[in-house]
Amino acid sequence: MKPGSVAIVGAAETTELGVIPGLSQIQLHADAALNAMKDAGLSPKDIDGVATAGESPVAVAHYLGIKPTYVDGTSVGGCSFMLHVRHAAAAINEGLADTILVTHGESGRSRVGAGRFGGSPASLQGQFEAPYGASGPPSMFTIPVLRYMKEFGVTEEQLAMVAVVQREWAGLNPRASFRDPITVEDVLNSRMIAYPFHLLECCLVTDGGGALILTSADRAKDFPTKPVYIIGTGESAETPMISQMYDFTSSTAFRISGEKAFDEAGIKRSDVDHLMIYDAFAHLPLYGLEDLGFVKPGEAAQFIWDGNTRPGGKLPLNTNGGGLSFMHSGMYGMYALQESVKQMRGTAAAQVPNAKISVSHGVGGMFAAAGTIIMSNERP
Amino acid sequence: MESFNATGKGTLHSYVINHRAAPGFEADAPYAIAVVMLDEGVKMMTSMVNVEQTPEALQLDMPVEVTFDPVSEAISLPKFQPVSGGVK
């Protein structure tokens, strides 16, 4: 993609976040989509491309009365929306559509009109992992971490600090689910979920959604909000089974996706003002900081411990409070993108002063896939 | 891709001790879900048996060996136990 050729001109979360028993999954998609259209001053007739995951893009298009020339149902887990943005940018440049809507909606907590989670017994995971009592992300996504901790000498206290720092950010965000400060001791004293992970090192489960609208940068200036340009994009896939991750101390998919995005953007890591790393569990920011190249392998835990990612630090990370404290409906990638857009517009609850470049990095499944979007409020 | 006969020897590569039992595993919780590195260089998910399901008993890189659990007439699951002598 040519850096800066496509922009985000509409962005919104669902009206409510948290526990929303009155809206089904498709209604959450629609609520977010209508909010994003309002943000952009558009109506469904102005949209000619639809992308979503966790729900059929056909269902979303029909529900909203959109008659698209472009449909993307890429579904590789919670980072799917990063891939949708990447594909949308390519599609707009290729003329497949002019104005593309990316939606997410998930009744993660209330489970109203929600799909089923998990694979079939015939899947590889079903055959080779489920028989050992591996069921759901808390007992699987976490499996590589003891190896990581032993290789790099990372302590349980350092892992806990990830959650502590993100709660500091959440305290600045009125829409965050959990805002009260916590300490390392609070984290280590919270209920054990899957050793070495405690409750406070695992994401929330909430209801919500979000939507983005993309168009060409040349059209972007005609919209009511400040355009947010896409300047770099990456994606990759690694493994359908956590046990088959190539290296338990590093995500190959993160590395490939990140490198692609940074190469495309033509920027250095030190140019990044704001960073979002999908944090379904406390170890993900560690892998993300290292595999995206912000620190060397094994240095991320100390980097966070030293305060570099907290409010006022040199690399503000997960400034909405993240999946650990803000919200996590199941496919969190959309919320990371929303926060990057807010930071680039200058409208975030915990705004990073003068931020010009934001990186939004997502994981799909359990180290199964990755997507990276680099945004800027300045056109390159 | 290639196929080979494994010796059933390896080391404990990583694990969690799951406190939220999967359906059908309630009586076992908390139980370890482990990944062993076979001597042939392949990782696989498994259960650790004949050993306490604690961080103290389950040391990374401890030598382990396969033992087959006949869960039904049709299915035997490869599980792993510490090699006698345990951690050197």
Interface residues (C-beta under 8 A of the other chain):
Chain A: F128 E129 A130 P131 Y132 G133 A134 S135 G136 P138 S139 M140 T142 I143 P144 V145 L146 R147 K150 R191 M192 I193 A194 Y195 P196 F197 M241 I242 S243 Q244 F248
Chain B: H13 S14 Y15 V16 I17 N18 H19 R20 A21 A22 P23 G24 F25 D28 P30 Y31 I33 A34 V35 K43 M44 M45 T46 S47 P55 L60 D61 V71 L77 K79
